[in-house]
């Protein structure tokens, strides 16, 4: 029974069910009331409701002031995001993920290249993000480090699996995007620490907002 669940989950994940099937910025949203206590929260709520996967490099407080409710009608995703972002941030596509990064440049750790990122079997998305990717990043940053990665990942959901994967010569940014595309969708957020979080779109919106509040506090 467990094997059947894992197989079905990984088959769904391979489709990238939560990122849509078309390039995101050109999609037209019929009607949307965007709200959130901050611009980051508003972007998350909008993306969650419309299956727009987001990668956000949060490097300052520009997206954290209070945000007023805004209404959109027959508007593209690109236009919505332009209205939500300050001039110090820009949005662009990478595959089926919208990258939002500071105009001045994203944190350098996002461009760290990992020679080979390999998952031999399916695993929960949170395990991939917080254990497998972290381990590969640390070994790329310090090739002498081969131990000290034991531990568990809280909140792992076996209904949202990813893998097997075998990606070569990809940056951390690219790998986070691949995880978003091949899972049930989500929003990853990186801060300058380096530290990153992945909010899965299959979670209720309010749960994602709570996690978002925690990770954005690290950027204040």
C-alpha positions as semicolon CSV with decimal commas, in nm:
position;residue;x (nm);y (nm);z (nm)
1;X;0,000;0,000;0,000
2;X;0,279;0,242;0,094
3;X;0,463;0,161;-0,230
4;X;0,146;0,241;-0,428
5;X;0,110;0,578;-0,253
6;X;0,473;0,664;-0,322
7;X;0,440;0,565;-0,687
8;X;0,126;0,771;-0,738
9;X;0,275;1,071;-0,557
10;X;0,597;1,062;-0,757
11;X;0,404;1,025;-1,084
12;X;0,197;1,334;-1,001
13;X;0,510;1,521;-0,894
14;X;0,680;1,445;-1,222
15;X;0,404;1,645;-1,391
16;X;0,479;1,952;-1,181
17;X;0,110;1,975;-1,092
18;X;0,136;2,298;-0,894
19;X;0,323;2,521;-1,140
20;X;0,079;2,519;-1,429
21;X;0,165;2,407;-1,780
22;X;0,236;2,742;-1,952
23;X;0,497;3,016;-1,901
24;X;0,373;3,198;-1,590
25;X;0,426;3,570;-1,655
26;X;0,201;3,580;-1,962
27;X;-0,095;3,406;-1,798
28;X;-0,404;3,624;-1,758
29;X;-0,588;3,622;-1,426
30;X;-0,960;3,683;-1,458
31;X;-1,038;3,846;-1,121
32;X;-0,826;3,864;-0,811
33;X;-0,831;4,054;-0,483
34;X;-0,473;4,052;-0,355
35;X;-0,415;4,103;0,012
36;X;-0,156;4,032;0,279
37;X;0,004;4,192;0,579
38;X;0,318;4,254;0,370
39;X;0,402;4,258;-0,002
40;X;0,568;3,916;0,041
41;X;0,250;3,775;0,193
42;X;0,041;3,928;-0,087
43;X;0,268;3,770;-0,349
44;X;0,244;3,433;-0,174
45;X;-0,138;3,444;-0,150
46;X;-0,170;3,546;-0,516
47;X;0,076;3,278;-0,632
48;X;-0,081;3,006;-0,415
49;X;-0,432;3,075;-0,549
50;X;-0,320;3,083;-0,911
51;X;-0,059;2,800;-0,921
52;X;0,229;3,036;-0,995
53;X;0,554;2,893;-0,858
54;X;0,781;3,159;-0,713
55;X;1,149;3,177;-0,624
56;X;1,219;3,480;-0,405
57;X;1,561;3,610;-0,302
58;X;1,481;3,831;-0,004
59;X;1,782;4,050;0,064
60;X;1,636;4,354;0,244
61;X;1,319;4,494;0,403
62;X;1,168;4,645;0,088
63;X;0,899;4,376;0,060
64;X;0,810;4,378;0,429
65;X;0,613;4,702;0,495
66;X;0,232;4,677;0,542
67;X;0,040;4,615;0,219
68;X;-0,301;4,749;0,114
69;X;-0,564;4,526;-0,051
70;X;-0,558;4,556;-0,432
71;X;-0,806;4,441;-0,699
72;X;-0,712;4,310;-1,045
73;X;-0,937;4,224;-1,340
74;X;-0,820;4,040;-1,656
75;X;-0,458;4,116;-1,576
76;X;-0,142;3,920;-1,657
77;X;0,068;3,764;-1,385
78;X;0,351;3,993;-1,497
79;X;0,139;4,306;-1,446
80;X;0,017;4,188;-1,105
81;X;0,371;4,127;-0,983
82;X;0,496;4,460;-1,120
83;X;0,231;4,634;-0,913
84;X;0,326;4,439;-0,600
85;X;0,703;4,476;-0,627
86;X;0,906;4,786;-0,536
87;X;1,140;4,922;-0,800
88;X;1,434;4,760;-0,625
89;X;1,305;4,413;-0,724
90;X;1,242;4,252;-1,063
91;X;1,062;3,940;-1,184
92;X;1,171;3,705;-1,462
93;X;1,095;3,351;-1,574
94;X;1,315;3,047;-1,541
95;X;1,122;2,753;-1,681
96;X;0,780;2,751;-1,512
97;X;0,904;2,943;-1,208
98;X;0,895;3,320;-1,160
99;X;1,218;3,444;-1,003
100;X;1,193;3,759;-0,793
101;X;1,531;3,907;-0,707
102;X;1,682;4,243;-0,612
103;X;1,784;4,455;-0,909
104;X;2,126;4,498;-0,747
105;X;2,176;4,120;-0,755
106;X;2,075;3,812;-0,559
107;X;2,281;3,665;-0,272
108;X;2,591;3,493;-0,408
109;X;2,509;3,156;-0,253
110;X;2,217;3,111;-0,493
111;X;2,469;3,094;-0,779
112;X;2,680;2,825;-0,611
113;X;2,713;2,544;-0,864
114;X;2,664;2,185;-0,755
115;X;2,841;1,942;-0,987
116;X;2,594;1,662;-0,934
117;X;2,267;1,657;-0,740
118;X;2,131;1,306;-0,727
119;X;1,828;1,148;-0,562
120;X;1,829;0,775;-0,623
121;X;1,471;0,727;-0,506
122;X;1,165;0,948;-0,438
123;X;1,161;1,141;-0,112
124;X;0,938;1,408;0,046
125;X;0,995;1,758;-0,089
126;X;1,094;1,896;0,251
127;X;1,360;1,627;0,287
128;X;1,498;1,723;-0,055
129;X;1,500;2,094;0,028
130;X;1,633;2,081;0,383
131;X;1,849;1,769;0,390
132;X;1,958;1,659;0,043
133;X;2,007;2,004;-0,108
134;X;2,169;2,139;0,209
135;X;2,414;1,847;0,216
136;X;2,508;1,897;-0,150
137;X;2,547;2,272;-0,098
138;X;2,774;2,230;0,202
139;X;2,995;1,978;0,022
140;X;3,018;2,211;-0,280
141;X;3,111;2,499;-0,051
142;X;3,357;2,288;0,147
143;X;3,471;1,976;-0,047
144;X;3,651;1,845;0,263
145;X;3,322;1,806;0,450
146;X;3,175;1,459;0,412
147;X;3,004;1,403;0,748
148;X;2,781;1,574;1,002
149;X;2,456;1,572;0,803
150;X;2,246;1,332;1,012
151;X;1,906;1,449;1,133
152;X;1,535;1,453;1,060
153;X;1,317;1,707;0,882
154;X;0,996;1,815;1,053
155;X;0,678;1,840;0,851
156;X;0,774;1,594;0,578
157;X;0,467;1,501;0,371
158;X;0,474;1,165;0,191
159;X;0,194;1,278;-0,040
160;X;0,431;1,531;-0,202
161;X;0,733;1,342;-0,332
162;X;1,012;1,424;-0,574
163;X;1,269;1,205;-0,748
164;X;1,456;1,022;-0,870
165;X;1,673;1,311;-0,991
166;X;2,015;1,331;-1,149
167;X;2,104;1,695;-1,223
168;X;2,453;1,803;-1,321
169;X;2,622;2,143;-1,306
170;X;2,320;2,326;-1,168
171;X;2,317;2,623;-0,931
172;X;2,128;2,621;-0,601
173;X;1,877;2,858;-0,763
174;X;1,820;2,620;-1,055
175;X;1,781;2,321;-0,823
176;X;1,524;2,500;-0,607
177;X;1,332;2,580;-0,926
178;X;1,348;2,217;-1,039
179;X;1,210;2,107;-0,701
180;X;0,921;2,353;-0,738
181;X;0,843;2,240;-1,093
182;X;0,855;1,868;-1,023
183;X;0,663;1,877;-0,696
184;X;0,305;1,988;-0,641
185;X;0,422;2,347;-0,664
186;X;0,542;2,597;-0,412
187;X;0,731;2,912;-0,328
188;X;1,094;2,903;-0,221
189;X;1,246;3,192;-0,031
190;X;1,617;3,250;0,021
191;X;1,770;3,501;0,259
192;X;2,127;3,625;0,287
193;X;2,233;3,386;0,567
194;X;2,240;3,157;0,348
195;X;1,913;2,997;0,449
196;X;1,613;2,888;0,247
197;X;1,258;2,768;0,298
198;X;1,005;2,599;0,070
199;X;0,632;2,657;0,117
200;X;0,432;2,380;-0,047
201;X;0,115;2,489;-0,228
202;X;-0,074;2,178;-0,118
203;X;-0,073;2,324;0,234
204;X;-0,362;2,549;0,342
205;X;-0,292;2,914;0,267
206;X;-0,292;3,018;0,633
207;X;-0,025;2,758;0,714
208;X;0,196;2,897;0,437
209;X;0,148;3,251;0,567
210;X;0,263;3,143;0,915
211;X;0,579;2,986;0,772
212;X;0,634;3,292;0,556
213;X;0,620;3,514;0,863
214;X;0,895;3,306;1,026
215;X;1,134;3,312;0,729
216;X;1,085;3,683;0,654
217;X;1,179;3,766;1,012
218;X;1,528;3,640;0,929
219;X;1,562;3,913;0,665
220;X;1,465;4,200;0,894
